[in-house]
Amino acid sequence: MPRFTEDWVSGHFPQWEQLFFHLLGWDPAAPRRVVEIGCFEGRSTLWFLQNLLRHPESRITCIDTFAGGAEHSEAQTAGLFERFRANLEESGQAGQAEVLRGDSFSGLSALIARGTAVDLAYIDGSHEAPDVLADLVLAFRLLVPGGVILCDDYLWSREPPAEVDALGCPKLAIDAFTTIYRRRLEFVPWNWHWQVAFRKAAT
């Protein structure tokens, strides 16, 4: 059985089923390519593999430093990469996953240089607004027309509301990106306030 010490993800799973299978009408048996920025122990990675990427030619690229962020404790990140790799191996689908251990700017830039095209980019890495904005801009370049960006932690903050530094939250970056790119994307009508999903316009 996979070994997880934290669960910040499974609460999204029913919403993801609604998003991908009902709102977007994706066929899990169709070949698809996913890039995941921020994997932690692999709980979301395994969901994508088991639910969206059932076709043997489907692939996921996982990008993470596995060093955690400012919101993580030393205890949470100790042995993190090893736990992720073990969970991936136990899934039986490790052959469908590419793991780029490093910062998202380098990983996404490498995928762009390769000419990689993806159907889904899941943004859940650094929560600092400048990093999130860079992730969005680079991930957008990888998307096929009609491809989807899914952003986690839209309303997240590690500080009390009265003390929030907007530059330390994803919302500022997501709002800035969707404003600047508004003519090149379409919001998915999905009522889940913790995450935001939008498609790359077909034209």
N, C-alpha and C positions, 0 to 999 in steps of 0.2 A: 504493500500500500504506500502511496506517496506520503511524505512526511512534511507537514506544514506546522509552523509555529504561530502564524498570524492568519487572520481571515478578514481582509478588507474588500473581498471581491465577490463572494458567493451571493451576497444580497443583490447583485446586479444580474445574476443569471436569468431569472424569470423575465426581466426587462429586455435582456439581450435576445431571448427567444422571440419576444414580441417584435423587437426591432428587425432582426435579420429574417425571420421566417414569415412574419405577418405583414409588417410595413414594407419591407424591401423585397419580400418574396424570393429570397435566395434559396437555391437548391443545394443542400449540403453535399450532394453527390457530384456537383459540378467542380471542375478544377479551379482553384483560386489561389491567390498569393496574398499573404498578410505580412505586414511588418509591425512588430510590437516594440514600443519604446518604453522600457521599464517593465521588468518581468518578476522581480523579487524571487519568490520561491517557485514560481511557475504555475500558480493556481489558474490564472487567466490563460496562460499558454496552453495548458491541458484542455481547458474548455474549448478554445478555438480548434485545437487539433481533433477533439472528439466530436465536436458538433458542427463546425463549419468546414473542416478540411478532411472530409472522409474520402475524397477521391485520392487514389495513390499518387497522382502527380501534383496534388496540392502541397504548398510549402509555406512555412512561416520563418521569418527572420527575426530573431530576438536580439535586441540591443540593450545592454545594461552594463554599468561599471561593476555591479554587484558589491559596491562599497556603501550603498545607502545614500540618503540625503540628509539634510539638516534636521529633518524630523525624526530620524531613526537613531536608536540607541546603539551602543557598541554591542550589547548582547543580541540585538536583533540582526545585526549584520555579520556576526561571527559565524564562519562556515557557510555563509549564504550561497556562494557559487557552488559549493559541493552539494548542498541540499537541492538547489535548482537542477544540477546535472543528474542527480540520483532520481529526482521526481520525473524528469524528462525520460530517462532510460526506462523507468518502471512503466511509463505510459505505453510502451510498445511502439511509439511513433517517432522516436528520436531521429530516425532516418529522414523524416520530413522537416526537420528543424535545423536551421543554421543559427549558430550563436556567435554574435560579434561582441566580445567582451571589451568594452571601452565606452567613451562618451558618445552621446547621440549625434553630435555634430559630425564627428569622424565617421561613425557608422552610416549615417544617412548620406553623407557626401560620397562614401565608397559605393553605395548602392546606386546613386545617381550617375557616378562615373561608369558603372557597369551597364547602365541602360536598363536597370531593373524597373519593372512596372508592377504595381500592386493594386489589388481590389479593395483592401482595407488597411488603414494605418490607425493603430491604437496608441494614443498619446497618454502615457502614465509614467513619465520619467521624473526629471526634476520638476519641482513645483514652483520654482522661481520664475517670475513673469518673463524676463529676457530669454531664459532657456526654453520655456514653453513656446514663445513666439518663434524662435529659431527652429524648433522641432516642427511646428506647423508649416512654416514656409518651405522647409526642405521636404517634408512628407508630402505636401501638396504636389510637388514636382514629380513624385513617384506614382501618383494616382493615375489610373486609366480614367477616361471619361466615364462618368457615372460611378466611379469609385468613391468610397466612404472614408471620412475621418471621424473617429470616435474619440472624444476627449473625456478623460476622467476628472473627477474632483473639481467640477466647475465652481462650486461654492466653498471649497476647502480653505481652511486657514488653521495654522497651528497656534494662533494667538486668540485671546478673547476678542469679541467683536469691536469693543471700544479701543482696542490697541492694534488693530490690524494694519499692517504695512502692505499696501496693495501690490508692491513690487515683489512680495513674497508669496503671491497667490496666483493660481492659473487664470482666474476669471479675467483679469486685466488684459492678459495676452490673448485669450480666446476672443474677447470682445473686440480688441484691436484688429486681430486677423480677420474675423468675419465681417467687420466694417470695411476694411481695405479691399478684401476679396469678394465683396458682396455681389458683384456682377459675374463672378466665375464659380459661384456655388449655390446650392439649393439646400435649405434646411429640411431635415426629415421631421415631419409632424409627430413628434414623440414626446410624451409627457413624462419625462424622468429628469427631475431638476438637478440630480447630482452629476449627470453626464450630458454632453451635447453631441449631436450627430449631424453631419451635413455631407452632401454629395458634390463632387466636382461636376460642374455643368457639362453637358454633352457637347456644347458648342461654345 
